[in-house]
Amino acid sequence: MDKVLVVDKDPAFLTNLKKTFSSLHQFDMRGALDGKEALKILSSEPVSVFVTDINAEKVDGLELLAYISQTHQGMPCIVMSSYGRPWFYKPLEQKEILYHVEKPVSMVSLVSAILVGLSLKDEEGISRGMSLNTFLPLIEIERKTCRLEVRSQAKKGYLYFDEGALIDAHYKNYSSETAASEMMSWENCSLFLGELPRRRYQKRVNVPLMEMAGATWKKDFSDQNISSDQSSEVKSDSNQDIANAATRIRFGIPVLVKPNLYENIGIAEQVGAKILNSQVEKFKSIRGYVAIGVLDRNFGLIACDYAGSEVVLTDLARSFKSVLNQCSEITSKHGFSECRLSTYHTNSAVIQILFSSQINLPPFYLIGITKSGGNWFFMKFELENLESQLIEAMKKPINLK
């Protein structure tokens, strides 16, 4: 069984995680109270997915991730931070191996992230290793003063940071922004942290670090007043939610659970991402395409794709819940049965929400968004086509472990 290593200074947090994870029967968990202990485990035991608090003691999260980039290239990593999490302007590809989770940690989010990591590990040859843009936001969190040596295949460059700000860069004959921009596209990076040389304290890069990384910080400000002692708290999630998370798609590979544990919970989740992934190019070809999403009966996100900036599809769909219910009541009252598809036209967009409910199959929602001048009718056609494919896929027998 796959092994997941979690690093956190709070023993109660690790105990709680281990208890919850053991009930899923999906992977084994090893806990480490500090970075030094984590390094011993990484050097002596096989680990499939690595999870760490950015503020790990003795050896911090940055140093641990740098070590993994050197010795365990391709190992999926999850970093937990109470600062927030970076929100990337361009949605990350599924091959990114570094994922950010905000503290207090939602158990559902953490389980889902781990299962995604396990899927990435199982897909031999698709992992691109550590990319620079996902690592850079952590430099800003830690307000790190250092030299970061970056190696990628035969290439080697340097980035220089003072109190978390990028001040200089060097690659071949390039320097400052030109060198840094060139390095942003590198994949399978090996990272080495060192002291900042004295001669590099002069600021030569004027572009902010997060802009260079193509990201901004996103934080739920309702959590602003959480003290450092509370930062390891796990957000309470129902067992049902955690079970659903354990049956979600691992980038197209169904996470198959034992029937005596969860029966057929999450069938929609098992097929949703796989089908959407196979059809997403059709949606992208629609004129004015903005976003497409598959959501479960509770408006939980199963799979999605965005043309540019992310749209919070779950919040958008939930906001329409009362409207959808009212439409169904009105149409049923007048003998037209319940409302399945609602279309909303605004000055900037056309939003379509399709509800699918079949006997003996889990209900789900599809949401599609186009710009106001886009081909929203074609979007409607493709939503209905996607619904048919999801229904057919869910009717097929699923092999369970």
N, C-alpha and C positions, 0 to 999 in steps of 0.2 A: 504494500500500500504506500502511496506517496506520503512524503514527510514534509510538513510545513514548520519552519522555524520562526517563532515570534519573539522579538526582543522588546522588553518593557521593564522598567524599574519597579513596577507595582506587582507584588506577588499575588494579591487578591485578583487583579485583573487577569493575570495569566491562568490562575486556577479557574476562574469563571469561563474563560475562553476554552480551556481544555475540556471542561465538563460539557459545554455546549457542542463543541466540535465532535466529541466522542459519540454523541447521540446521532450524528449524521451518517456515520460509517462511510465517509467519503475519503478521509485522509487522517493520518496520525499527526499530532502536534508535539513539538518540542519547544519548551520555553527557556529563555535566557534572561537573567536579570540585568545584564550589562553587556556592552559590546565585546569586552574581552572574553567572556564566556561564549558569546556567539561565534567569535573567531575560532575557538577551539572546536566547536561543533561543526562549523563549516569546513574545517580542515580534516576532520576525522569521520564524518558521517555524510551519506547522500541526502541532499535536501532538494526538494522540487520547487518550492516557493518560499521566498524570504520576506518576512514582515518585520518592520522596525519602527520604533518611535524615533523621530528625528533627534530627540534630546536624550538618546541612550547614554548611559553613564560609562566612564572609563574610556571607551572608544565610541565616538558619536555616530549618528546615522550617516552623515556624509562620508566619513572614513570607511564605514562598513560597506556602503554602496560602491565606493571607489575600489575597495578590495574585491568585491564581487565582480566588478567590471574587468578586473585583471585576471581573476582566477576561475570564475564561473560564468563566462560570457554566455548570454542567452537565458540565465536564470531569471524568471519573473520576480520582480520586487514590488513590495507595497510599502509606502512610507506614511506613517501616521503623524499628524501635526495638529496642535490646538490653535495654530495661527490661522488656519483656513486651508484652502486648496487652490492651486492655480487653475484658471479658467482659460483654456487655449482658444485663440481666435479661430484657428482652423482645427476642427475636430480631429483628435488623434486617430491614427490608423490602428487597426486591431493588432498589429504586430508590435506595438510599443510594449516594452517589458517593465517600464516603471510607472506605477499607478499611485495616485495620491488619495488618502482618506483623511477626512477631518475628524478630530476629536471634539466631544465625546463620540466614540465610535458606535455606529449603528451595526448591530450584529448581522442584519440582512446585507448591508453594504459590504461588510468585511467578508462574509461567506461568499457573496457573489464575486467579489474581486479575486478571492483565492481560487475559486472554480475557474474563472477566466484565465488566471495564471496557469493552472494545471492543464487547461486546454491548449494554451500556447506552448507549454512544454511538450505536450503530446504531439503537436504538429511539427514533426522534425523538418528542419530546413527553412521554416518560414520566419523564424526569429531573427531580427536584425541586431540584436544586442542592445546595449545602452545607447540612447541618442542624447545629444548634448542639450537640446532644448528642454527636455523633461527634467534634466538634472539641475539646470541653472537656477530655477526658482528657489531651490533649497539653499543655494549660496546666499540669496537675499534674506531668507528666513533667519538663517544663523548669523547674519551680518559678518560673514567670514572674511578675514584678511589672509590671502594666500595666493600662491601661484598654482594654477591648475594646468598640468600637462595632459594633453589629449592626443592619443594615438588611435589611428584608424587605418588598418592595413599598412601601407608603406608611408603614410602621412603622419606628421607630428607637428603640433602647434601648441601655443601657450596662451592662456588667458590669465589676467592679473586683476585681483579684487582687493578693494580696501573697504572694510566695514560693509561688505555685501554689495558694493557698487563696482561695476566693471569699469576699470580705468585704463586698461591697455590690452593689446593682443598682438601676437606675432606668429606668422606662418610664412615660411620661405621669404620672399621679398616683400610680402604684404605686412601692413601694420594697422593698428587701431581698428576702426569700424570695418575696413575692407577685409582684414584677416579674420575678425570675429564672424562676419557674415559668411565667409567661405566655410568656416568650421561648423556653422549651424546645420549644415546639410549632412554632416558625417554620421555614419552608422557604425554599429559594432565597435563602439569607442571603449578604449581602456583609459581609465582616469587615474591620475596620480596627484595627490595634494602635497604641496610643499610650502616653504616659507616664501613670503613676498620679498624679492630682492630690493635693496635700497634704491637702486637706480630706476625702479619701476613705480615709484610713488607719485610721479607726475601724471595727472589725469590727461589722457589723450583721446578717450572715447566719450563722446557726448550723448550717445544714444542710451537711454535707460536700460538696465539689464532685462527687465521684464518685457520691454518692447522688443529687444533683441531676441528673446526667447519666444516671442509671439504669444504672450499670455498676460493676464492680469490676475489680481487676487480676488477670489470670490469667497465670501464668508457669511454664514448665517449670524447676523448681529444679535440675535436673541441669545446667542451663547457667549456674548462679549464678556460677561462678568464672571465666567467660570474661573475659579482659582486654579493654580497649578496643581494643588493637591487633588482636585476633582478631575483633572484632565484625562485620567485613565479610565474614567467611568464609561461603561458600555451603555448606549441608549437601549432602553427596553424595547424589544420586538416580540411579537407573539410567536409561539412555536409554529403556528401555521405559516407566518411570514418567512421564518427561517427555513421551514421545510420547502416552501416555494422557491426560495433562493437556491436551495440545494438541488433543485431539479431544472435549473435554467440551462440554456444553451452555453456550451463552451465553444464559442466561435464556430458554430455549425456542427459540433459533435454533441449529441444528446448526453446529458449527465444522467445515467441510468441508475435509479435507486432501487433498493430491495422492496418488493411488493408488500412484505409484511410490515414495513415501516411507514410508507407513505401511500400505498396503493397507487392510484393513478393521478395523484396531485401533480399539477404542473404540466399536463400534456400540451396545453397551448404554449407554455414556455419552452417546451422541448422542441417544438417545430417552428415557433414563431420567427426566431432569428435566422434559422436555416433557410426558410422559404423567402424571407425578406432579402436576405443576402443574395439569393439567386435571382431576384427580380429587381434589385435596386437600380440597375443601369437603365431599366425601362422608365422608372420614375425620374431619374436624372435627365432623361431626354425630353421630358415635358417642358414646354416653354413656360418660363416663370416659376419653375420648381423651387420650393423653399424647404419643405421637410416632409417626411413620412414616418409614421410610427405605428407599432403594434402594442396595445395595452391590454392588461388582463381585466377581469370584471370589476376590480377595485381601482382601475386607472393606474395600476402599477406598470412601469415601462418594461416591456419585454425586449423590444428591438427598435432601432430608429436610424435615420440617416438625415443629415442636414446639408444644404447647399453651401452655407457659409457659417455665420454665427449661430450658435445653438439656440433653439427655441425650447423653453421648458414645457414640453408636450404634456407631461403629467398634470401640471398646474393648470394649463390651458383647458385640457379635457375635463378636469374636475370642476372647473368654473362653469362648464356648460351642463353639468349633471342635472341640475334642477330644470333647466330648459328642455333637455332631452326627455326627462320624465314627464314633464307637462305636455310636450308634444305627443308622446305615446298615449297619455291619458285622453287627450282631445281626439286623436285619430281613432282610438279604440271606441270611445263613446259614440262617435258618429258612424261606426260600422266599417272603418277602413283598416282595422287591426293596428298593431303598435307601429310606431315610427322607427324605421331602421336607419335612414340616412338623413342627416341634417346638413344644410349648406348655408353658410353665413358669408355675406358679401360686405366688405368694408372698403374704405377708400384706398387702402394699401394692400389688401390681401383677400383671398377667398379661402375659407376654412371649411373643410368637410369632415364630418364624423360619422362613421358607419358602425352600427352595433350589430353583431352577429350572435345569434342564439339558436342552436340546433339541439334537438332531442338527443340526450346521452353524450353530448359534447360540451366542453367548457365554453361559456360565452366569452367574447373578447371584443375590443374596440379597435378600429383602424382610424387614424387621423391623417389627413393629407392637407398640405397648405401650398397654395400657389400665390404669386403676386397678382394684383388686381387685373393686370393686362395679360395674365398668363392663360394657358389653355386648361381652365378648371374643369371643363367637360371631359377632357382626356384623363385628367386626374381621377374623376369619378369612375370612368371606365376601368382604369387600372386598379382602383381600390376594390371594385367588385370582382375583378379578376383575381386579385390577391386573396380576397375572402374565400373564393372558390377553391383555390389551391391550399389554403390553410385547412379548410374543412376536410378536403380529400386526404391531406397528410395526417390529420388527427384521427381519421377513420381507420388508418392502417394499424395493425398490431405493433406494439412497441416491445422490443426484447428487453427484459429486465435482468439485472445481475442475479 
